[in-house]
Amino acid sequence: MGLFKPVPSRTEAKTDMTSRVARQIVGLEEAARSAKTERLRAARLAQESKAPAVPTKPVRKPKSPAR
């Protein structure tokens, strides 16, 4: 082991920078997506609490074929 940190080559430096930026972009997109999901979920729950309960029609059994 040397005393100094090994200097990455030009290609390694560019690759590292590209990877870092790509991870940052993906992280920002994920944060925006989860914030949007939470906002939409809260809006849906608020809308559902204001809406009157709609009774569902009872499910009818299919008629058996004539024998």
Residue pairs with C-beta under 8 A, 6 or more apart in sequence:
8 16
